[in-house]
Amino acid sequence: MNLHDLSLHARAGQVEELNLISLEGGIYLLEVRMEGQSHPLADKHGETLHLRSVEHARELLHDLPDVPFNLVHAVVHDEMCGMQDGTQDTVRVPIPIHSAW
């Protein structure tokens, strides 16, 4: 899904939530949830769009209507302690899609 498609779906009320997924190395990916399915946000070449920060995501999404927006990342403590396979937890923190500044 590209930004134009995301905008159309968001304005039509079809977007359940947006998840900004934090990955190791300071990379963020945006996941669009619609009808219980996940759709990564892609760039104009169809490649998964890599974002730099929460503010970068907000700049990109500034024209969208308010939709639930979450910052999602792995629990670092679990990674350091070496949990069993399949038990990796994630933290989902609701954040405002539009900056208060």
N, C-alpha and C positions, 0 to 999 in steps of 0.2 A: 504494500500500500504506500502510495506517495503522499506528500503533504496536501496536494490538491484534493485527492480522494478523502483523506482524513477530514479536511475542512467540510466537504460535502456531507459526509456521514455524521459529523459532529453537529452541524446545523440542522440536520434531519432528526436529531435525537437518537441516533442509532449506536453511538459509542457508549459502552457501559463504563469503561474506565481507561485511563492511560497510565502505564507503569514505566517509570524511568528506572532502568535496571543498571545498577552500578557494578562495573566489572573491575578486576584487578588492572592496575596501570592507568587509572584515571579516565577510563572510557565508559561512556553511558550509551545505552541503546533504548529506544522508545518502543514499547509494545502497546498496540491498540487492541483492546478487548471488545469484541462485538459478537453477539449471539453465542456467548460461551467459548469463542475461539480466539486465539492469539494471532495477531498480524504484526510483524515487525515493520517499522517505518523505513522506507527505502529512499535513496537519493534519485536523481534524474536518470541514472544509469541502471537502476534496478538493484543496486547493491545496498546492503543494510547500512543505514545512516548512523555514523558514529558522532556522538555529541561530547562536548568537553566538560559540561557542568550542568547543574540545575538551572542556572541563569541562562546558559546557552539554550537549553530546552524551552525556557519561558520566552526568550526572544523569538524562537522559531514558532511558538504556539500563540503568540500575542493576539492574533485575530480570531482565535477559536472562542466559542462560548464556554462558560464554566462547565467542566465535566470533572468527575472524580479523578484526581491526579495523585499518584503514589510514588515515593522513592523506595526502591526495592534493592536490598543488598544482602549478601550472605553474612551470617554471624561469624565474625572473625575469630572469636574465642573457640568456636567449634572446629574451624580449620586448623588452628594452632594445636589443639589438644588431640587431633586425630580421631574423630568420631568414626563409628562403623559406617560401612558403605550404605548409602541410601538414607542416612539420617541427617543430612545437611539441612539446617534450618535457615530460613530467610526472615528478614525483618521488613515489614511494609509500613512505611510512615506516610500518612496522608499529608500532603503539602498543598498550598494554594497554587493554582495554575498561573495566576497573574500575580506578579510581584507587588508588594504593598508599598514599594518606594515610588 
